[in-house]
Amino acid sequence: MKKPLSLRTRTAVGAAVLVLGLSMAGGTPAIAAPHRTWEAPVAGEVKDGNVVQTSHLTEEAAVTAAQAALDAAEADGRRVSVAVVDRNGNTIVVLRGDGSGAHTYESAQRKAYTAASFNAPTSVLVGRLEQNPTLADIPGTLFLAGGLPIHYQGAPIAGIGVAGAPSGLLDEQYAQAGIDAISN
């Protein structure tokens, strides 16, 4: 009776067959190729005027703003969640305060997203909703007070949203405390 081949032997034979097969087919086996550094193909360079540069809120600033808003709410005995999103609505940070309602997490994110998207406080946008109710159909938005845009050199770069206080105006006050913490 023949003894079965070991795993080491079967692996070596398989590798040899692969190399031989690639060589016969005109391919270059990876293990036999000489060492070369790979160079990326050169793509076309975009000319001036076709690029726009934008500013972004740092992670550190987002955390500082969110924590300041949460601290302001907790100082008033409020249990809230705070979210900071970038200009594109991507979440940078969410802080859910101890004891805040389950709904506050998503509401804070949606308020921040709405403020950043429309570059306006969500308390102002509530009035626009009365004239154009279909705005509420835009996915991810929430037209309740408590969201504020964050600006740098006059341009919107982020949004902050607070949810959970008994009124949206209090949520907005806490959001402003967050912005104040990272302002000049």
Backbone torsions as a table, in degrees:
resi	resn	phi	psi	omega
1	MET	NA	136.4	-178.5
2	LYS	-80.2	142.1	178.8
3	LYS	-81.3	133.0	179.3
4	PRO	-65.5	150.5	179.6
5	LEU	-72.2	144.5	179.1
6	SER	-72.4	163.4	177.6
7	LEU	-60.0	-39.7	179.5
8	ARG	-61.4	-43.1	-179.7
9	THR	-67.7	-45.2	179.6
10	ARG	-61.2	-39.1	178.8
11	THR	-64.9	-44.6	-179.5
12	ALA	-63.9	-43.5	179.4
13	VAL	-64.4	-42.4	178.8
14	GLY	-61.6	-41.9	179.0
15	ALA	-65.1	-41.2	179.5
16	ALA	-64.1	-42.7	178.1
17	VAL	-62.2	-41.5	179.2
18	LEU	-62.6	-46.5	180.0
19	VAL	-62.5	-44.7	-179.6
20	LEU	-64.3	-43.5	179.4
21	GLY	-62.3	-43.3	178.8
22	LEU	-65.3	-39.8	-179.4
23	SER	-65.3	-41.3	-178.9
24	MET	-70.1	-30.1	-179.6
25	ALA	-83.9	0.1	179.0
26	GLY	90.8	-0.6	178.7
27	GLY	-84.3	165.5	177.2
28	THR	-105.5	117.0	179.3
29	PRO	-65.5	140.7	-175.8
30	ALA	-62.1	-34.2	-177.0
31	ILE	-79.6	-15.6	-179.1
32	ALA	-102.7	-3.6	-177.0
33	ALA	-72.3	141.2	175.3
34	PRO	-67.0	153.2	-179.4
35	HIS	-70.2	121.5	176.2
36	ARG	-134.8	148.0	174.6
37	THR	-85.8	140.1	-179.5
38	TRP	-83.8	135.1	177.0
39	GLU	-116.8	132.0	178.6
40	ALA	-69.1	143.1	176.4
41	PRO	-64.4	146.2	-179.4
42	VAL	-81.7	124.0	178.8
43	ALA	-97.0	166.9	178.8
44	GLY	-65.9	139.7	179.2
45	GLU	-87.2	130.9	179.6
46	VAL	-75.9	135.3	-178.0
47	LYS	-80.4	158.1	177.7
48	ASP	-55.1	145.9	-179.3
49	GLY	94.5	-13.2	179.3
50	ASN	-104.8	11.0	-178.0
51	VAL	-132.6	140.5	174.5
52	VAL	-123.6	137.7	177.5
53	GLN	-104.9	142.6	-179.4
54	THR	-126.7	159.7	176.7
55	SER	-98.8	148.2	-179.0
56	HIS	-130.4	143.7	175.8
57	LEU	-71.6	134.1	179.0
58	THR	-73.3	159.1	175.9
59	GLU	-60.4	-42.1	-179.6
60	GLU	-60.8	-44.1	179.2
61	ALA	-66.2	-38.8	178.7
62	ALA	-62.9	-43.4	178.6
63	VAL	-65.3	-42.2	178.8
64	THR	-60.6	-45.9	-179.7
65	ALA	-63.8	-45.9	-179.1
66	ALA	-63.2	-42.5	-179.4
67	GLN	-65.9	-39.9	178.9
68	ALA	-64.0	-40.0	178.0
69	ALA	-65.5	-44.2	178.7
70	LEU	-63.0	-42.4	178.5
71	ASP	-62.1	-41.3	179.5
72	ALA	-62.9	-41.9	178.6
73	ALA	-66.4	-43.9	-179.5
74	GLU	-65.3	-32.7	177.1
75	ALA	-63.6	-28.5	176.9
76	ASP	-91.2	4.4	-179.9
77	GLY	77.9	21.4	-178.6
78	ARG	-100.6	145.4	178.7
79	ARG	-109.3	107.2	-173.2
80	VAL	-132.5	169.4	167.5
81	SER	-116.5	149.3	-178.4
82	VAL	-130.5	135.4	177.2
83	ALA	-129.5	144.7	172.7
84	VAL	-125.9	128.6	178.5
85	VAL	-119.5	158.2	176.2
86	ASP	-82.1	-179.1	-176.1
87	ARG	-58.9	-28.0	-179.6
88	ASN	-89.2	1.4	179.2
89	GLY	88.4	5.4	177.7
90	ASN	-77.6	132.4	-177.6
91	THR	-68.0	129.1	174.7
92	ILE	-96.1	-46.4	-179.1
93	VAL	-153.8	145.7	170.6
94	VAL	-133.5	129.8	174.5
95	LEU	-116.3	124.2	177.8
96	ARG	-105.6	112.1	-178.6
97	GLY	-65.4	151.9	177.6
98	ASP	-56.5	128.7	176.5
99	GLY	80.6	2.8	179.4
100	SER	-72.6	151.6	-178.0
101	GLY	-65.8	153.6	-178.9
102	ALA	-59.1	-34.2	-178.0
103	HIS	-71.8	-18.7	-172.6
104	THR	-70.3	-28.7	-178.3
105	TYR	-60.6	-55.9	-179.5
106	GLU	-69.5	-37.5	-179.8
107	SER	-61.8	-41.6	178.3
108	ALA	-61.7	-43.7	178.6
109	GLN	-62.5	-44.3	-177.5
110	ARG	-68.7	-35.1	175.7
111	LYS	-65.7	-43.8	178.4
112	ALA	-62.0	-44.5	179.4
113	TYR	-61.2	-44.2	-179.0
114	THR	-63.9	-45.4	179.7
115	ALA	-62.3	-42.5	179.5
116	ALA	-68.5	-41.7	-177.4
117	SER	-66.1	-41.1	-176.9
118	PHE	-96.8	-5.3	-178.4
119	ASN	52.5	47.6	-179.7
120	ALA	-156.1	151.4	173.7
121	PRO	-60.5	141.1	-179.6
122	THR	-66.1	-23.7	176.1
123	SER	-65.0	-33.3	176.8
124	VAL	-74.2	-37.7	-177.7
125	LEU	-67.0	-25.0	177.0
126	VAL	-57.5	-40.1	177.8
127	GLY	-65.3	-37.6	178.3
128	ARG	-66.0	-32.2	-179.6
129	LEU	-64.3	-34.0	178.9
130	GLU	-63.5	-36.5	179.9
131	GLN	-83.7	-25.1	-178.3
132	ASN	-138.7	80.1	-174.6
133	PRO	-62.7	-19.0	-179.4
134	THR	-71.7	-11.5	174.6
135	LEU	-57.4	-32.8	-178.8
136	ALA	-66.2	-13.8	179.9
137	ASP	-81.4	-8.5	-179.6
138	ILE	-72.2	123.5	-176.5
139	PRO	-59.2	139.4	174.2
140	GLY	85.2	-5.4	-177.8
141	THR	-91.0	158.1	175.1
142	LEU	-147.2	115.9	-175.4
143	PHE	-96.7	67.8	172.9
144	LEU	-130.9	145.6	179.8
145	ALA	-59.2	146.6	178.2
146	GLY	132.0	-1.0	178.3
147	GLY	-116.9	137.1	179.3
148	LEU	-132.8	142.3	172.9
149	PRO	-76.7	152.6	176.2
150	ILE	-113.4	129.8	-175.9
151	HIS	-113.4	153.2	171.1
152	TYR	-136.7	122.4	-178.2
153	GLN	51.3	41.6	176.0
154	GLY	82.8	-5.2	-178.5
155	ALA	-109.8	142.7	178.3
156	PRO	-71.0	132.5	179.1
157	ILE	-125.4	-11.3	-176.6
158	ALA	-168.1	179.2	174.5
159	GLY	-143.8	150.2	176.6
160	ILE	-126.1	136.5	179.4
161	GLY	-131.3	140.8	177.8
162	VAL	-126.3	138.3	178.4
163	ALA	-141.9	140.6	174.5
164	GLY	129.0	-19.8	176.7
165	ALA	-71.0	161.5	-177.2
166	PRO	-68.0	-9.5	174.8
167	SER	-143.8	149.2	178.3
168	GLY	-63.1	-29.5	179.6
169	LEU	-68.0	-34.7	173.4
170	LEU	-67.4	-42.0	176.4
171	ASP	-56.0	-43.8	-179.2
172	GLU	-66.3	-37.7	177.6
173	GLN	-61.2	-40.8	179.0
174	TYR	-70.5	-37.0	175.8
175	ALA	-61.7	-39.8	178.3
176	GLN	-64.5	-36.3	176.1
177	ALA	-61.4	-36.3	176.8
178	GLY	-65.1	-44.4	178.4
179	ILE	-65.2	-41.4	-179.8
180	ASP	-59.1	-32.8	-178.0
181	ALA	-67.0	-21.5	-178.8
182	ILE	-116.6	8.2	-179.6
183	SER	-90.2	163.4	177.4
184	ASN	-68.1	NA	NA
